[in-house]
Amino acid sequence: MASRLLAPSKRRAAFAVYATCRKADDLVDTGGGAGSREALRAFRDRALDAVEHRTSDDAVLRELARAFDTFDVPVHALVELFDGVALDLDPRPFFSWPELTTYCEGVAASVGEMCCAVFGVLSSEPRDVSIAVAHARTLGVAMQLTNILRDVGEDASRGRCYLPEAELAAHGISRMQILDRSLTSDHPGWRSFMAFQSARARDLYRQALPGVALLEPDAQRCALACASGYSRILDEIEAAGFDTLTRRVSASRLTLLGVAWRAWRGRLPRFAAEQAR
């Protein structure tokens, strides 16, 4: 929905980046074992070959090559993405927030950096571009943390728990309780743990927000819609009593249409005020 706010050429490139990320993620999520590892490695090699030679016999990667060529998307961000996605082939615990941040940087901040190149930065000064990229990467981490908070139960069903062990323990919860599905949302520490993580995600959205104004005008509305729309998931998580152990919450289509409308009107100050709650 947010991509509809982009100029056609940028929308096409954003679709290519998304499709590539989606395919890489699906290769990990829908398979398993050596087969998934080999499939991801092969797709990675083909993607990197496509962006190097600016062509491919794969429709998605041909579009990706076109996007990289047109918007000078950094290859290192694509490499970072594949390295991050590969971590899910061998699920491991994250002890602390810095460890989880490193994972989020790989699978999501990398996407933010690629999108920043597609969206374009108003100034060509290296310092200004660097600042815009940093904000885009922060937005990626905010969105990934939102995903993690939304998908706790779903991830546990796949044998994964991304929540920092040290912070779970501080609220009287163990990682094993998440994985064996024995934890319930009425656990005395669950609500406080999730409230803390939700506040952290909101702070990341606030940190990322100034980057929207650094983008080219024809991309600002899309970036605003992405940030605002994803932050709405936090509202839904809170409204559900933080029960993401047994259900997967999402923002309604009506809510997202409202987000898109407000983003189209460029109502950045209102969104900033909401994130300051």
Secondary structure by P-SEA (a helix, b strand, c coil): cccccccaaaaaaaaaaaaaaaaaaaaaaacccaaaaaaaaaaaaaaaaaaaacccccaaaaaaaaaaaaccccaaaaaaaaaaaaccccccccccaaaaaaaaaaacaaaaaaaaaaaccccccaaaaaaaaaaaaaaaaaaaaaaaaacaaaaaaaccccccaaaaaaacccaaaaaaccccccccaaaaaaaaaaaaaaaaaaaaaaaaaacccccaaaaaaaaaaaaaaaaaaaaaccccccbbbbbcaaaaaaaaaaaaacaaaaaaaaaac
